[in-house]
């Protein structure tokens, strides 16, 4: 067989040998597997291959095949080349035979040896040469398309004629600007350009590959404006107006405007009588990129300085000096009323308001003038008021109505004893008769003066008398000495506050102020203090009792001396503790006196009787096992002896108030002995049966714990106090409470009956855990067909677990089709959408307060 050099062929027959035979090819050069029945051979030269086939019995045979290799014709596609974008290149392949180029795109003729190539991008061209022997030759060349040149000359711009700007080109490689006459360096990317007219510059950019690109930029050139040449002007302040345009040189462009030295707009006419000197600027606006142009005329106005001074005010009849100033020769007008009209500061003595003009003339003959107003003012009218007479220590209001015109200033003298010497109407309080003078100055500085006499009358002589004292509830005669009418204050406690000697009966210590007024209306005051002395508090002892013929000691306190009455049957009526031996019951009154002589009384009664006082106290009711003190308050007189009977349950039957602890109802008798007399009294101690406490409890599981329902089983109870062992309590008869799961608690009930007696009951509650206590029953089939029987699927569990029980229903593919969260833990056989579920087996999951129950239920209809 024949094949092309470099190709791969498969040797062997179809088949090469029987099944299960072994193979051995030789030579092995160029064969991928010499032991294969059909190996692959890579051909370079002609070759004869021999194969030996050995069957399973060990028998062998041989065969051979000769492969003749044909060579491809010689071919050269040419050298790789580079072109610029949009250019073409002539390809040139050498060889004999038929040519085919690929890819054909961009080629003038892909079937010739030298086609014209115009690729838009870098391309690898492959050429195939066939000489007719069936073994074509291949070769290739790369045509590289250089990157395009991105020439950029910049944005169009405007300049003013005579200006220079920098051009700015980009794109890489070398640059060439045209026209080159108006650029500093036509081969630079950023030359200076200085065109005199509007010009379009073109830049040509050549890349490193020899490719060319170009761009242009337009420079708009505008002629600059001309405002003229600067000028100047010097003139007097009273000269005629001047046209400023005529002062500029060079012939300015039309359309300009003027501004004054302050920058404000101004016309082209300058008037020295109205306008100030300074720089006046002529502005001609620029066009395009050219700025405005300006020219300045400097104006100097020659005017001598002159100042007539400030306006002045002259009080009628006075003289004032003017204060003018200026350069050159000065003259005042009118000259009437001036001491010298040719000096800057003459004296003026005008009698009427006058405007004075001061004119100055300098060496250039220029004049200037200024004026001032001299106002002549009539002096103000002063009125110190009418003469007055006042009492010593009182005040007088000075001044007239008015003292002076509005806006005037006042100065009174002497200033002592005046509240405000600068007031128009000060208050004067002179100690003696005094002349007061007031100086009134108006707003113009003119002043006049007036005076007033204030005569002072002395107060009448007065003495209220010495301070004194009086016992509480008593009276004292006051006595004031003086001539005139009297008035006491306060009037409370006085019988006649207008008397010189009233009778005073004060309740508390009081200072009385007396005012004496004489016939001239002047008054004087003095005071006297009446101290009210507290009465002693008389204290007599408790009422006493004696047997007939016996004596007893009285007692009193609270003072320094004592006096008892009646004095009969007393051993010493002036003793604080006399011995009394009355024959009959007698009330003794004691008068107690302290060192100041104030007294108080108290009394003490002595009862004479064969029966001494006795009080066994009220009947008492106590709870069983309790104790109570018995007896009166007191049970008898001090010094008596006491005896209780029977002594059963008493801690000490000889006490006035023993502690009684009877075990049953008990009647006690108290006998009191005093001297030779005795008396008795009785009281009853009753025992009350205690209330009996008792209760039962029912426990039910709940979401928040174990719910305990307590039932009261007590007897005789009127109030309740439950202690649940966890720090909480209740006063209800049969309360409810939530207990923790699995935690033992001791519950205590204390009850109280109507007599305050108590009883107690205690139970230890040991509830199980949540898992121990929660049970449930779940049906395995239900029939939601609407017949009222077994229509819903639900969990039968404790009633108080409903709020924390959730139900989830799944189909046999594990998809949740229904859920019910809390309280309503039933399923009616429908989906979330309310669609009836098809009969079959469904799977449920109940979550009961964290405990999970799972299973299946059969739905039948």
SULHURA-V820565 format. One record per helix or strand of 2 or more residues. SS is the DSSP state (H for helix, E for strand). FROM is the first residue (numbers start at 1). LEN is the number of residues. If there is no record, write none. Layout:
# SULHURA-V820565
SS	FROM	LEN
SS	FROM	LEN
This chain:
# SULHURA-V820565
E	2	3
E	8	3
E	22	5
E	40	3
E	47	8
E	60	11
E	81	3
E	89	2
E	98	5
E	116	2
E	123	8
E	137	9
E	157	4
E	165	2
E	174	5
H	180	3
E	192	2
E	199	8
E	212	11
E	231	6
E	242	2
H	244	4
E	257	3
E	265	2
E	269	2
E	278	7
E	293	10
E	306	2
E	312	4
E	320	2
E	325	2
E	329	5
E	347	2
E	354	8
E	367	11
E	388	4
E	396	2
E	409	5
E	427	2
E	434	8
E	447	11
E	462	2
E	468	4
E	476	2
E	481	2
E	485	5
E	503	2
E	510	8
E	523	11
E	539	2
E	544	3
E	552	2
E	556	2
E	561	5
E	579	2
E	586	8
E	599	10
E	620	4
E	628	2
E	641	5
E	659	2
E	666	9
E	677	12
E	695	7
E	706	7
E	719	5
E	729	2
E	736	4
E	745	8
E	758	8
H	770	4
E	776	3
E	781	2
E	793	5
H	799	6
E	805	6
E	816	6
E	826	2
E	840	9
E	851	9
